[in-house]
Amino acid sequence: MKIGIISDTHDNLSMIAAAVKLFNRLKTDFVVHAGDFVAPFTVPEINKLKCPWKGVFGNNDGERKGLFSVSGGKITEAPLSITFASRKIVVVHDIALLDGKMPHADILIYGHSHKPSVKRKGSILTVNPGECGGWLRGKSTVAVVDTVDLSAEVVGL
């Protein structure tokens, strides 16, 4: 099964639309947003996904009540623990929230740095999809995880 990972969209509706289009084309089974949506008006674009999704708040999500409400509770405080396709997934925006302690999980998803990264830390696959918004580094990226072989790929939009 495939999980789409997106983070740091920062109100960039055109790049959110590009990510949703990519995830729908790839037929992802689930999508995770690792924070920094920024405003509630971004959620209707994310809701165009043809699969379920969840997300966590980031440090730039000032309208948390609005984001929570418009998303129907799909956006919550971190850390978020999800079990999907028999894999335990932990989602945070800023990995520093974990205080250097790795969670008991198969997959750790985070954002915040705007730098894409796919690494193994022991038995845990860690994935930062980079920034979808593209405002900081000028590159809009997302990631796709294969839950069967625990592999991940960063994809440019």
Secondary structure by P-SEA (a helix, b strand, c coil): cbbbbbcccccaaaaaaaaaaaaaaacccbbbbcccccccccccccccccccbbbbbcccccaaaaaaaaaccccccccbbbbcccbbbbbbccccccccccccccbbbbccccbbbbbbcccbbbbcccccccccccccbbbbbccccbbbbbbcc
